[in-house]
Amino acid sequence: MKRVLLGVLVVSALAGCSTPLERRQAEGNYNYLEQPEPVPLVVPEGLKSPKVSSEYVIPAPATGDRILGARIDVRSPLQVLPLGEGVRLQESADSVTVLLENQRDEVNLKEQIMTNLSEFLGHKNIGIASQDDLQGRVDTDWIEVVEELGGSWWSKEQYKLRQRYGFEVQVRDNGHTGSLTIELLDHEEFVDQQDQDIALTDSDKRRYTIDMLNNAISYMNFKQTQQNKLRDLERAEGMALSLATDADGNTTFETQAGFERVWSRLDRVLPVLGFTVKDLDKSQGTYYVDYDPNEGFWANLWGNNDILALTSGAYRVKLTEVAQGTQILLQDADGVALDGELMNALFEQFSDYMQRNVKSL
C-alpha cells in the first residue's frame, strides 16, 4: 500500500458528466505519449558532423514513476490560510505545519489543541483509529467518499476514494508555542472495486494536506473566538430577564437595567447565540441581525439544546426604555413582533446568557 503525506479530502461537486478522475486531467488527448523517441543523426562517412546546440535539449526524466498524460493533476495549487491570531506557517519537504501561539498562562495549550482537534474530527464525522494524548498523536480511521458515475441507471459505476490522516501536536517547554502537523497516511481510489493505482505527485500530496490543514485551523480559530466571547461575557456584569408585555400587547423580555447597559450587553450576547449583526440604529434601539444555526459550526459547538427555536433568516432586536427598565422585543425582517409562543421558547437561552456574570464555578 502506498504511504504518502496528505490532508483532508473535499470532493468537489460533479461537473457535468465528468468523473472525479477526469476533473484532475487536462482536456484534449495525450497523443504526445505515442511520439517515437528521437534517433541520433547519422552522418555519412567522409562528412563532418554539424554543430548542434544543447540549449534546447530536454533532460532525461528522473528514475522512478513517470507522471505523464492522464496521471498529471492540472488543478491549481492550494495555499495555506494561517487563520487566527498567533497562527504561523512552517513548511517542510514532507508535511505542512502551523505554529500556534498562546499567551494565557491558565490555558494548557497541548490539551486545548488536542481537544479542539478531536472536536473538529467529530464535526467532520471522521473516525479516530488511535489517539495518544501524552504523545500528541491522532491517526484517523479510513475516510470514504463514494460517488456514482454515469448518466443512466444501467451504466452507472461506483467511484470510491479512501484516505487516512495523521496529526501530531507538539508544545515547547514554555507552554506558549505549539505546532500542529498533518500528514496523509494512506490514499486509495477505486472504480467498481478496481484499484486505480493513482500515484500522487508532490503537488497532489500538498493539495490534500493544505485542504485538511485549512479546515482544521479554521475550526480551531472559530472555536477559540467563541471561547473568548464567552469569557468576555462571563466577566461582564450580567442582568436578570423576565417575561413581560409591551404597550402593544407583544410578549417581550424585560430587565431592570438601563438602556445603555442592555444595548452594550446585547452586542456581546447576540453573536454568542448565533446572530450576525448586519446593521444597527442606536437612536431607534434596533439591531438588524441574521440568524443561521448551521453557519460556522453553531450546531456542533453548542449542541441541540442551545440552538434557538428560530428559522434561519433576518430579524430585528428592538430595545425600548420603560419605567421598570428596558424591554427587548424580537421582530421579523419586516418589523412584525414574534408571537408570544415563540418568545417564550426563546426566553431560556436569552435569559441564561444575559445574566451570566463573573466566573464563580
Solvent accessible surface area in square Angstrom, and as a share of the most:
residue,aa,sasa,rsa
1,M,159,0.71
2,K,73,0.31
3,R,169,0.62
4,V,24,0.14
5,L,38,0.19
6,L,0,0.00
7,G,0,0.00
8,V,8,0.05
9,L,25,0.12
10,V,93,0.53
11,V,48,0.27
12,S,71,0.46
13,A,89,0.69
14,L,95,0.47
15,A,64,0.50
16,G,70,0.67
17,C,120,0.72
18,S,29,0.18
19,T,29,0.17
20,P,18,0.11
21,L,27,0.14
22,E,87,0.39
23,R,50,0.18
24,R,14,0.05
25,Q,50,0.22
26,A,46,0.36
27,E,173,0.78
28,G,68,0.66
29,N,102,0.52
30,Y,57,0.22
31,N,87,0.44
32,Y,117,0.44
33,L,77,0.39
34,E,140,0.63
35,Q,120,0.53
36,P,113,0.71
37,E,142,0.64
38,P,123,0.77
39,V,128,0.74
40,P,114,0.72
41,L,130,0.65
42,V,128,0.73
43,V,46,0.26
44,P,82,0.52
45,E,180,0.81
46,G,79,0.76
47,L,120,0.60
48,K,190,0.81
49,S,82,0.53
50,P,75,0.47
51,K,208,0.88
52,V,126,0.72
53,S,78,0.50
54,S,90,0.58
55,E,130,0.58
56,Y,181,0.69
57,V,101,0.58
58,I,152,0.77
59,P,110,0.69
60,A,92,0.71
61,P,82,0.51
62,A,89,0.69
63,T,141,0.82
64,G,63,0.61
65,D,110,0.57
66,R,131,0.48
67,I,48,0.24
68,L,66,0.33
69,G,4,0.04
70,A,41,0.32
71,R,98,0.36
72,I,69,0.35
73,D,23,0.12
74,V,78,0.45
75,R,84,0.31
76,S,82,0.53
77,P,104,0.65
78,L,60,0.30
79,Q,141,0.63
80,V,15,0.09
81,L,92,0.46
82,P,69,0.44
83,L,67,0.33
84,G,30,0.29
85,E,175,0.79
86,G,28,0.27
87,V,25,0.14
88,R,113,0.41
89,L,69,0.34
90,Q,92,0.41
91,E,89,0.40
92,S,71,0.46
93,A,109,0.85
94,D,100,0.52
95,S,21,0.13
96,V,6,0.03
97,T,12,0.07
98,V,0,0.00
99,L,17,0.08
100,L,20,0.10
101,E,53,0.24
102,N,16,0.08
103,Q,139,0.62
104,R,68,0.25
105,D,122,0.63
106,E,120,0.54
107,V,29,0.17
108,N,89,0.46
109,L,9,0.05
110,K,55,0.23
111,E,111,0.50
112,Q,37,0.16
113,I,5,0.03
114,M,9,0.04
115,T,64,0.37
116,N,8,0.04
117,L,0,0.00
118,S,33,0.22
119,E,69,0.31
120,F,0,0.00
121,L,1,0.00
122,G,47,0.45
123,H,40,0.18
124,K,76,0.32
125,N,140,0.72
126,I,14,0.07
127,G,37,0.36
128,I,70,0.35
129,A,61,0.47
130,S,58,0.37
131,Q,76,0.34
132,D,60,0.31
133,D,86,0.45
134,L,146,0.73
135,Q,120,0.53
136,G,0,0.00
137,R,58,0.21
138,V,0,0.00
139,D,28,0.15
140,T,0,0.00
141,D,67,0.35
142,W,65,0.23
143,I,29,0.15
144,E,88,0.39
145,V,41,0.23
146,V,68,0.39
147,E,28,0.13
148,E,104,0.46
149,L,11,0.06
150,G,45,0.43
151,G,73,0.70
152,S,27,0.17
153,W,203,0.71
154,W,182,0.64
155,S,55,0.36
156,K,91,0.39
157,E,79,0.35
158,Q,67,0.30
159,Y,4,0.02
160,K,37,0.16
161,L,6,0.03
162,R,52,0.19
163,Q,0,0.00
164,R,47,0.17
165,Y,0,0.00
166,G,0,0.00
167,F,0,0.00
168,E,59,0.26
169,V,1,0.01
170,Q,105,0.47
171,V,43,0.25
172,R,141,0.51
173,D,158,0.82
174,N,91,0.46
175,G,28,0.27
176,H,50,0.22
177,T,9,0.05
178,G,2,0.02
179,S,17,0.11
180,L,0,0.00
181,T,28,0.16
182,I,0,0.00
183,E,37,0.16
184,L,1,0.00
185,L,4,0.02
186,D,10,0.05
187,H,1,0.01
188,E,23,0.10
189,E,3,0.01
190,F,37,0.15
191,V,24,0.14
192,D,76,0.39
193,Q,126,0.56
194,Q,127,0.57
195,D,73,0.38
196,Q,56,0.25
197,D,94,0.49
198,I,31,0.16
199,A,17,0.13
200,L,19,0.09
201,T,32,0.19
202,D,114,0.59
203,S,63,0.41
204,D,1,0.00
205,K,50,0.21
206,R,85,0.31
207,R,35,0.13
208,Y,14,0.05
209,T,3,0.02
210,I,0,0.00
211,D,26,0.13
212,M,0,0.00
213,L,0,0.00
214,N,22,0.11
215,N,35,0.18
216,A,0,0.00
217,I,3,0.01
218,S,39,0.25
219,Y,4,0.02
220,M,16,0.07
221,N,52,0.27
222,F,44,0.18
223,K,27,0.11
224,Q,47,0.21
225,T,51,0.30
226,Q,9,0.04
227,Q,54,0.24
228,N,58,0.30
229,K,68,0.29
230,L,30,0.15
231,R,38,0.14
232,D,64,0.33
233,L,0,0.00
234,E,31,0.14
235,R,140,0.51
236,A,25,0.19
237,E,116,0.52
238,G,10,0.09
239,M,11,0.05
240,A,69,0.54
241,L,16,0.08
242,S,56,0.36
243,L,74,0.37
244,A,24,0.19
245,T,87,0.51
246,D,29,0.15
247,A,113,0.88
248,D,122,0.63
249,G,54,0.52
250,N,42,0.21
251,T,29,0.17
252,T,1,0.00
253,F,0,0.00
254,E,28,0.13
255,T,6,0.03
256,Q,165,0.74
257,A,9,0.07
258,G,43,0.41
259,F,32,0.14
260,E,111,0.50
261,R,95,0.35
262,V,0,0.00
263,W,22,0.08
264,S,63,0.40
265,R,8,0.03
266,L,0,0.00
267,D,77,0.40
268,R,101,0.37
269,V,0,0.00
270,L,0,0.00
271,P,28,0.18
272,V,4,0.02
273,L,11,0.05
274,G,5,0.04
275,F,5,0.02
276,T,73,0.43
277,V,47,0.27
278,K,129,0.55
279,D,87,0.45
280,L,85,0.42
281,D,51,0.26
282,K,87,0.37
283,S,101,0.65
284,Q,107,0.48
285,G,2,0.02
286,T,6,0.03
287,Y,1,0.00
288,Y,72,0.27
289,V,2,0.01
290,D,49,0.25
291,Y,4,0.01
292,D,49,0.25
293,P,17,0.11
294,N,112,0.58
295,E,111,0.50
296,G,29,0.27
297,F,46,0.19
298,W,24,0.08
299,A,26,0.20
300,N,85,0.44
301,L,27,0.13
302,W,53,0.19
303,G,30,0.29
304,N,127,0.65
305,N,141,0.72
306,D,56,0.29
307,I,49,0.25
308,L,5,0.02
309,A,57,0.44
310,L,16,0.08
311,T,107,0.62
312,S,66,0.42
313,G,32,0.31
314,A,49,0.38
315,Y,20,0.08
316,R,72,0.26
317,V,0,0.00
318,K,62,0.26
319,L,6,0.03
320,T,64,0.37
321,E,122,0.55
322,V,46,0.26
323,A,111,0.86
324,Q,114,0.51
325,G,13,0.13
326,T,0,0.00
327,Q,13,0.06
328,I,0,0.00
329,L,18,0.09
330,L,0,0.00
331,Q,20,0.09
332,D,46,0.24
333,A,53,0.41
334,D,119,0.62
335,G,24,0.23
336,V,93,0.53
337,A,25,0.20
338,L,19,0.10
339,D,91,0.47
340,G,25,0.24
341,E,148,0.66
342,L,44,0.22
343,M,0,0.00
344,N,78,0.40
345,A,52,0.40
346,L,0,0.00
347,F,46,0.19
348,E,135,0.61
349,Q,26,0.11
350,F,0,0.00
351,S,12,0.08
352,D,58,0.30
353,Y,11,0.04
354,M,0,0.00
355,Q,86,0.38
356,R,67,0.24
357,N,78,0.40
358,V,94,0.54
359,K,131,0.56
360,S,106,0.69
361,L,218,1.09
